[in-house]
Amino acid sequence: MKTITTNKLQSELSSVIKDVQSGEVYQVNRYSEPAAYVISSEKYHELVAKTECKACIKDLRNIASQLKANGE
């Protein structure tokens, strides 16, 4: 996995997309904190198709909603 800042991602988007299509995964940092991940559509569909992953995503969304509701 590679790490990239939001500014660098903006300037190198085409190159990053080519890398991602070849299987690379990018962690996108904003203000030195992880903000997002860039993965191929193939990998995304592979992960989302898994039943365990769907449950995990639901749990993460619930946790995020609770944190937001609590102002965290």
C-alpha positions as a Markdown table, in Angstrom:
| # | Residue | x | y | z |
|---|---|---|---|---|
| 1 | Met | 0.0 | 0.0 | 0.0 |
| 2 | Lys | 1.2 | 3.5 | -0.9 |
| 3 | Thr | 0.4 | 6.7 | 1.0 |
| 4 | Ile | -0.4 | 9.9 | -0.7 |
| 5 | Thr | -1.6 | 13.4 | 0.4 |
| 6 | Thr | -4.7 | 15.0 | -0.9 |
| 7 | Asn | -2.7 | 17.7 | -2.7 |
| 8 | Lys | -0.4 | 15.1 | -4.4 |
| 9 | Leu | -3.4 | 13.0 | -5.3 |
| 10 | Gln | -4.9 | 16.0 | -7.1 |
| 11 | Ser | -1.8 | 16.6 | -9.1 |
| 12 | Glu | -1.1 | 12.9 | -9.9 |
| 13 | Leu | -4.6 | 11.5 | -10.2 |
| 14 | Ser | -4.1 | 9.9 | -13.6 |
| 15 | Ser | -0.9 | 8.1 | -12.5 |
| 16 | Val | -2.6 | 7.0 | -9.3 |
| 17 | Ile | -5.6 | 5.6 | -11.2 |
| 18 | Lys | -3.2 | 3.6 | -13.4 |
| 19 | Asp | -1.5 | 2.2 | -10.4 |
| 20 | Val | -4.8 | 1.3 | -8.8 |
| 21 | Gln | -5.9 | -0.5 | -11.9 |
| 22 | Ser | -2.8 | -2.6 | -11.7 |
| 23 | Gly | -3.6 | -3.6 | -8.1 |
| 24 | Glu | -2.0 | -0.9 | -6.0 |
| 25 | Val | -3.9 | 0.5 | -3.0 |
| 26 | Tyr | -3.5 | 4.1 | -1.8 |
| 27 | Gln | -4.1 | 5.5 | 1.6 |
| 28 | Val | -5.0 | 9.2 | 1.2 |
| 29 | Asn | -3.9 | 11.4 | 4.1 |
| 30 | Arg | -5.3 | 14.8 | 4.9 |
| 31 | Tyr | -3.4 | 16.8 | 7.4 |
| 32 | Ser | -1.3 | 13.8 | 8.1 |
| 33 | Glu | -4.3 | 11.7 | 9.1 |
| 34 | Pro | -5.8 | 8.8 | 7.0 |
| 35 | Ala | -8.9 | 10.2 | 5.2 |
| 36 | Ala | -9.6 | 7.6 | 2.5 |
| 37 | Tyr | -8.4 | 4.7 | 0.5 |
| 38 | Val | -8.3 | 4.4 | -3.3 |
| 39 | Ile | -8.8 | 0.8 | -4.5 |
| 40 | Ser | -9.7 | -0.7 | -7.9 |
| 41 | Ser | -13.4 | -1.2 | -8.7 |
| 42 | Glu | -12.6 | -4.9 | -9.0 |
| 43 | Lys | -11.3 | -5.0 | -5.5 |
| 44 | Tyr | -14.2 | -2.9 | -4.2 |
| 45 | His | -16.7 | -5.3 | -5.7 |
| 46 | Glu | -14.8 | -8.2 | -4.3 |
| 47 | Leu | -14.9 | -6.8 | -0.8 |
| 48 | Val | -18.5 | -5.6 | -0.9 |
| 49 | Ala | -19.7 | -8.9 | -2.3 |
| 50 | Lys | -18.6 | -10.8 | 0.9 |
| 51 | Thr | -21.3 | -11.2 | 3.4 |
| 52 | Glu | -19.0 | -10.6 | 6.3 |
| 53 | Cys | -17.9 | -7.4 | 4.8 |
| 54 | Lys | -21.4 | -6.2 | 4.4 |
| 55 | Ala | -22.0 | -6.8 | 8.1 |
| 56 | Cys | -18.7 | -5.1 | 9.0 |
| 57 | Ile | -19.6 | -2.0 | 6.8 |
| 58 | Lys | -23.0 | -1.8 | 8.5 |
| 59 | Asp | -21.3 | -1.9 | 11.9 |
| 60 | Leu | -18.8 | 0.8 | 10.9 |
| 61 | Arg | -21.6 | 3.0 | 9.6 |
| 62 | Asn | -23.5 | 2.6 | 12.9 |
| 63 | Ile | -20.3 | 3.5 | 14.9 |
| 64 | Ala | -19.7 | 6.5 | 12.7 |
| 65 | Ser | -23.3 | 7.7 | 13.2 |
| 66 | Gln | -23.0 | 7.3 | 17.0 |
| 67 | Leu | -19.8 | 9.2 | 17.0 |
| 68 | Lys | -21.3 | 12.0 | 14.9 |
| 69 | Ala | -24.4 | 12.1 | 17.1 |
| 70 | Asn | -22.1 | 12.5 | 20.2 |
| 71 | Gly | -20.1 | 15.3 | 18.5 |
| 72 | Glu | -16.9 | 13.3 | 18.3 |
